[in-house]
Amino acid sequence: MEKKVLMKGNEALAEAAMRSGCRHFFGYPITPQTELAAYMAKQMPKRGGTFLQAESEVAAINMVYGAAGAGARVMTSSSSPGISLKQEGISYIAGADLPCVIINIVRGGPGLGGIQPAQSDYFQATKGGGHGDYRLLVYAPSSVQEMADLVGVAFDKADTYRMPAMIMGDGMLGQMMEPVSFKEPIAPEDLPQKEWATCGTGMKRKKNIINSLYLTPDELEELNDARLKRYETILKDEVLFEEYQTEDAELIFVAYGTIARIVMSSVNTLREQGIKAGLIRPITLWPFPSEIINQRADSAKMFLTVEMSQGQMVEDVRLAVNGKKPVYFYGRNGGMVPEQEAIVEEAKKYLQK
Amino acid sequence: METVFDRPHALSDVVTNFCPGCTHGIITRLVAEVLDELGMEGKAVGVAPVGCSVMAYNFYECDMQEAAHGRAPAVATGIKRVHPENLVFTYQGDGDLAAIGTAETVHAAARSENITIIFVNNAIYGMTGGQMAPTSLVGQVTQTTPYGRKVEDQGYPIRMSEMLSTLEGSAYIERVAVDSVPNIRKAKAAIKKAFQCQLDKKGFSLVEVLSTCPTNWGKSPEEALDWLRENMMPQYPLGVYCDKLSKEGE
């Protein structure tokens, strides 16, 4: 680890990507992720890489498809309305088993929405977004340091499982500055070999085809089911979460990203008042940390999910709790951020019931 | 006995999905012949997007990527930026290139992306069963213009080669046809020149090939060739629209 530098979340994502061997970035301007592209534009030429501002988000994600199919570690970034436009390409990338990293610095929606932070793209990220049966690895950092760390994880896991990975931050995380340290850059020769990539046969091997079209139904089902097997491995091996004071907690909050930090303060406030509260913070939104939530449902009395949405992740929390205990929800949306005191009051409301 | 005609090495030994009498097969073969002659099969990466060329990844022996409808120039851009030394080409129809993928096409040209587009213009959507294309002629009857394309309702056909040749990024653009032996020979020469343009790193190249669709035009293969000559050629004149290779040589 090098010494710490003060950096915006968006810039940290870009720096971490380049240190993870990413030398190709395709994007389209949108607030509030602009610093990421700007950093890439400045740094990529100096490090022998490609920064390309595409004519649209649609073009950008298809450039990612081409570059990923050609074997490169490649990234694109956008914010909610732009991520909607990328969904067609993301489905194709998933269908063609291509690894890449997609950043979504979420803003309020629907439609053009606003430019203030939100978490209302949870469904889109974890339940499909595009057409067809497919999954994304979805990482939800809660600090600038974690943003930087998860970029490397996302590239590695995307390569391992040959699938797209998404890092979902909110506008706050993208814009705020925090001290961050980075890992040493990966040497190009240490990057995983991709014998399936299209880089020319050299007349030495059979051709490689990057494709998601299978007109024979049993062939398509077989390929989809093979992908499902990989997804099942991921559900078993790749779940990441953080627990805070959950062992004896009567009320367990579930929150991710920036909001988890505010909730952590609420837990402390409640504990000071003698109320046993705790927090489970999913770091992977897919695979979702269902198992630990279900386990804690044996000891806790209730769950309170806090989100910057009208209630999206809460559905997964309910599925995880599976009726063992009540699951409540508190959220703000449209760019409004739940405040620490409001979360405390909300918790007390349910505890007094 | 001497072999005088054979399958090009770059052309796979598979059954194509093209209808009988359609000239797609000729164009597909010409590309393979050129890959052989340039010795580029091992360095080539092709992109086959949605349309009649959707299965083209099966037709060539080189590495191939299938692309979403209209997105081939973006996919090709991604490949080329990773492997600038590879020969990257797309094989696209008129619906793909001039309707849903117009933006990708125009901007690939504007960036002078060093790729080659083989643009097959048959004035109709073939694969989906004969709908109006952006290149359908005024008055042309299609499934979605059953009373003929009307200017008041559907506007005018787009001349892509002319339009793209106005962009500074375009290096080589030619419109050819595959209706006769002399024109087929010219078409092959154009494809070869376009690939050479890319190998010489001159930038964006495109060959528009006027092609028939007997099935959806409702014509016999021979009638279709006549219809191409009588109706498409006046609307889409053959010729070189942009040639930075020759200019520099002069």
Interface residues (C-beta under 8 A of the other chain):
Chain A: H24 F26 T50 L52 A54 E55 S56 V58 A59 A60 N62 M63 V64 Y65 G66 A67 A68 G69 A70 G71 A72 V74 E88 G89 Y92 A96 T198 C199 G200 T201 G202 M203 K204 K207 N208 I209 I210 N211 S212 L213
Chain B: E41 G42 K43 A44 V45 V47 V54 M55 Y57 N58 Y60 E61 C62 D63 M64 Q65 E66 A67 A68 R71 A74 V75 A76 T77 G78 I79 K80 R81 V82 H83 N86 A103 E104 V106 H107
